[in-house]
Amino acid sequence: MKKLSLILSSFFIIIIFSFSIVYSLEKNTVKGKAKIIDGDTIKINNEKIRFAGIDTPERNEIGHEFSKQKLKEKISFKIITCTREKNKDWWGRTVAECFIKGESISSFMVKNGYACDYVKYSKKKYAKEEEYAKSKKLGIWKMKFSPSWEKKCRKK
């Protein structure tokens, strides 16, 4: 009887622990269809989300509309799943890595030349993707963009 009680207690502890992990993961995840703000920012359920570790040209810079349009083509009408980082950015936006069916949107944007690896925040996570895009002169890398934008990407 004592053994059965110990087994049941252990079972309940495991169940409670499992639910707490699932709840914690759910709390750090946002999922839904996105509205595109620009090439590195979306909105899901009224929550502004900045893609972690990448940067695209700002408004009024060469490449801004291009990056925004390419993101729109990639994610329009699809369900996006984002995993939030602990801290928000300078402007109060959620910072997250977002995915479509398991594919990282940040990785896609950098590899196709629509964004740069923002070294200060990515710690060179997308360095290989950027090197590929630059070597093939894809997207922004074939444009006459502002050198200050690429310099911003390199800041540590």
Stockholm file with secondary structure:
# STOCKHOLM 1.0

chainA/1-156         MKKLSLILSSFFIIIIFSFSIVYSLEKNTVKGKAKIIDGDTIKINNEKIRFAGIDTPERNEIGHEFSKQKLKEKISFKIITCTREKNKDWWGRTVAECFIKGESISSFMVKNGYACDYVKYSKKKYAKEEEYAKSKKLGIWKMKFSPSWEKKCRKK
#=GR chainA/1-156 SS CHHHHHHHHHHHHHHHHHHHHHHHHHHTEEEEECEEEETTEEEETTEEEEETTEECCCTTSTTHHHHHHHHHHHHTTSEEEEEECSSCCTTSCEEEEEEETTEEHHHHHHHTTSSEECHHHHTTTTHHHHHHHHHTTCGGGGSCCCHHHHHHHHCC
#=GC SS_cons         CHHHHHHHHHHHHHHHHHHHHHHHHHHTEEEEECEEEETTEEEETTEEEEETTEECCCTTSTTHHHHHHHHHHHHTTSEEEEEECSSCCTTSCEEEEEEETTEEHHHHHHHTTSSEECHHHHTTTTHHHHHHHHHTTCGGGGSCCCHHHHHHHHCC
//
